[in-house]
């Protein structure tokens, strides 16, 4: 994350709203897991996302 208004990107994968108040009004929330939630459940802090596909 390069800072506000820098064009950098960072993804937060949240399993619930608990503990996410610090993200409010600072980051844009988008997306929803519709398939493969079992994969999301295996993600741990520090894991690297090698690739991602965003579908419309």
N, CA and C atoms as a LAMMPS dump frame, in Angstrom:
ITEM: TIMESTEP
0
ITEM: NUMBER OF ATOMS
168
ITEM: BOX BOUNDS ff ff ff
-5.0000000000000000e+02 5.0000000000000000e+02
-5.0000000000000000e+02 5.0000000000000000e+02
-5.0000000000000000e+02 5.0000000000000000e+02
ITEM: ATOMS id mol type element x y z
1 1 1 N 0.853 -1.164 0
2 1 2 C 0 0 0
3 1 3 C 0.897 1.225 0
4 2 1 N 0.819 2.009 -1.047
5 2 2 C 1.7 3.169 -1.199
6 2 3 C 1.148 4.433 -0.552
7 3 1 N -0.071 4.395 -0.043
8 3 2 C -0.643 5.568 0.606
9 3 3 C -1.877 6.086 -0.109
10 4 1 N -2.565 6.997 0.533
11 4 2 C -3.81 7.556 0.009
12 4 3 C -3.593 8.258 -1.331
13 5 1 N -4.515 8.015 -2.255
14 5 2 C -4.522 8.656 -3.579
15 5 3 C -3.26 8.4 -4.399
16 6 1 N -2.633 7.236 -4.218
17 6 2 C -1.421 6.918 -4.971
18 6 3 C -1.676 5.956 -6.118
19 7 1 N -2.86 5.352 -6.155
20 7 2 C -3.153 4.391 -7.212
21 7 3 C -2.672 2.988 -6.897
22 8 1 N -2.073 2.787 -5.727
23 8 2 C -1.653 1.447 -5.321
24 8 3 C -2.871 0.605 -4.975
25 9 1 N -2.671 -0.684 -4.817
26 9 2 C -3.812 -1.53 -4.472
27 9 3 C -3.456 -2.511 -3.371
28 10 1 N -4.453 -2.867 -2.624
29 10 2 C -4.311 -3.814 -1.535
30 10 3 C -5.679 -4.451 -1.345
31 11 1 N -5.713 -5.765 -1.164
32 11 2 C -6.98 -6.462 -0.983
33 11 3 C -7.11 -6.944 0.447
34 12 1 N -8.278 -6.758 1.024
35 12 2 C -8.601 -7.282 2.344
36 12 3 C -9.689 -8.328 2.147
37 13 1 N -9.419 -9.558 2.512
38 13 2 C -10.422 -10.61 2.431
39 13 3 C -10.984 -10.77 3.831
40 14 1 N -12.242 -10.368 4.009
41 14 2 C -12.863 -10.351 5.341
42 14 3 C -13.919 -11.441 5.433
43 15 1 N -13.866 -12.211 6.493
44 15 2 C -14.843 -13.279 6.709
45 15 3 C -16.085 -12.756 7.415
46 16 1 N -15.973 -11.61 8.067
47 16 2 C -17.113 -10.996 8.748
48 16 3 C -16.797 -9.52 8.953
49 17 1 N -17.732 -8.775 9.494
50 17 2 C -17.518 -7.354 9.779
51 17 3 C -16.812 -7.158 11.118
52 18 1 N -16.68 -8.208 11.893
53 18 2 C -16.02 -8.114 13.192
54 18 3 C -14.547 -7.74 13.001
55 19 1 N -14.119 -6.709 13.68
56 19 2 C -12.713 -6.305 13.618
57 19 3 C -12.316 -5.551 12.361
58 20 1 N -13.29 -5.022 11.616
59 20 2 C -12.955 -4.32 10.373
60 20 3 C -13.283 -2.829 10.413
61 21 1 N -13.653 -2.31 11.561
62 21 2 C -14.056 -0.897 11.665
63 21 3 C -12.961 0.048 11.174
64 22 1 N -11.692 -0.339 11.334
65 22 2 C -10.586 0.526 10.902
66 22 3 C -10.525 0.691 9.38
67 23 1 N -11.223 -0.155 8.643
68 23 2 C -11.246 -0.06 7.178
69 23 3 C -12.32 0.906 6.68
70 24 1 N -13.335 1.157 7.505
71 24 2 C -14.45 2.018 7.109
72 24 3 C -13.972 3.424 6.759
73 25 1 N -14.544 3.957 5.664
74 25 2 C -14.272 5.315 5.182
75 25 3 C -12.817 5.512 4.735
76 26 1 N -12.064 4.425 4.617
77 26 2 C -10.686 4.51 4.13
78 26 3 C -10.478 3.647 2.892
79 27 1 N -11.288 2.598 2.761
80 27 2 C -11.123 1.644 1.668
81 27 3 C -12.477 1.345 1.04
82 28 1 N -12.457 0.992 -0.238
83 28 2 C -13.678 0.648 -0.957
84 28 3 C -13.952 -0.837 -0.809
85 29 1 N -15.152 -1.153 -0.412
86 29 2 C -15.566 -2.547 -0.257
87 29 3 C -16.232 -2.996 -1.557
88 30 1 N -15.79 -4.128 -2.085
89 30 2 C -16.421 -4.66 -3.289
90 30 3 C -16.256 -6.168 -3.315
91 31 1 N -17.117 -6.802 -4.029
92 31 2 C -16.996 -8.232 -4.257
93 31 3 C -17.687 -9.087 -3.217
94 32 1 N -17.87 -10.341 -3.609
95 32 2 C -18.532 -11.311 -2.757
96 32 3 C -18.14 -12.689 -3.266
97 33 1 N -17.838 -13.581 -2.377
98 33 2 C -17.504 -14.949 -2.77
99 33 3 C -18.807 -15.683 -3.073
100 34 1 N -18.936 -16.182 -4.299
101 34 2 C -20.134 -16.927 -4.678
102 34 3 C -19.854 -18.416 -4.828
103 35 1 N -18.589 -18.767 -5.046
104 35 2 C -18.165 -20.169 -5.123
105 35 3 C -16.776 -20.262 -4.504
106 36 1 N -16.472 -21.391 -3.921
107 36 2 C -15.129 -21.615 -3.404
108 36 3 C -14.863 -21.016 -2.037
109 37 1 N -15.917 -20.81 -1.246
110 37 2 C -15.719 -20.219 0.083
111 37 3 C -14.784 -21.079 0.931
112 38 1 N -14.71 -22.376 0.651
113 38 2 C -13.795 -23.249 1.398
114 38 3 C -12.343 -22.845 1.16
115 39 1 N -12.048 -22.3 -0.005
116 39 2 C -10.697 -21.806 -0.291
117 39 3 C -10.429 -20.544 0.523
118 40 1 N -11.407 -19.653 0.579
119 40 2 C -11.272 -18.42 1.365
120 40 3 C -11.037 -18.767 2.83
121 41 1 N -11.723 -19.781 3.32
122 41 2 C -11.577 -20.184 4.72
123 41 3 C -10.166 -20.662 5.052
124 42 1 N -9.394 -21.06 4.042
125 42 2 C -8.023 -21.536 4.264
126 42 3 C -6.989 -20.411 4.246
127 43 1 N -7.374 -19.204 3.84
128 43 2 C -6.441 -18.08 3.772
129 43 3 C -6.039 -17.664 5.176
130 44 1 N -4.721 -17.492 5.376
131 44 2 C -4.192 -17.063 6.671
132 44 3 C -3.447 -15.742 6.499
133 45 1 N -3.313 -15.011 7.579
134 45 2 C -2.545 -13.757 7.553
135 45 3 C -1.152 -14.038 7.007
136 46 1 N -0.724 -13.223 6.061
137 46 2 C 0.602 -13.375 5.474
138 46 3 C 0.623 -14.168 4.179
139 47 1 N -0.46 -14.893 3.862
140 47 2 C -0.523 -15.617 2.591
141 47 3 C -0.484 -14.614 1.445
142 48 1 N 0.142 -14.997 0.344
143 48 2 C 0.225 -14.124 -0.824
144 48 3 C -0.763 -14.581 -1.885
145 49 1 N -1.451 -13.615 -2.483
146 49 2 C -2.346 -13.904 -3.595
147 49 3 C -1.49 -13.908 -4.856
148 50 1 N -1.392 -15.065 -5.494
149 50 2 C -0.566 -15.212 -6.696
150 50 3 C -1.304 -14.689 -7.916
151 51 1 N -2.604 -14.94 -7.981
152 51 2 C -3.41 -14.412 -9.078
153 51 3 C -4.842 -14.249 -8.582
154 52 1 N -5.578 -13.428 -9.293
155 52 2 C -6.978 -13.186 -8.939
156 52 3 C -7.742 -12.877 -10.21
157 53 1 N -8.987 -13.305 -10.263
158 53 2 C -9.842 -13.008 -11.41
159 53 3 C -11.102 -12.341 -10.886
160 54 1 N -11.372 -11.154 -11.377
161 54 2 C -12.577 -10.422 -11.002
162 54 3 C -13.54 -10.525 -12.171
163 55 1 N -14.73 -11.049 -11.911
164 55 2 C -15.722 -11.214 -12.967
165 55 3 C -16.862 -10.247 -12.755
166 56 1 N -17.392 -9.778 -13.859
167 56 2 C -18.526 -8.845 -13.821
168 56 3 C -19.82 -9.606 -13.8
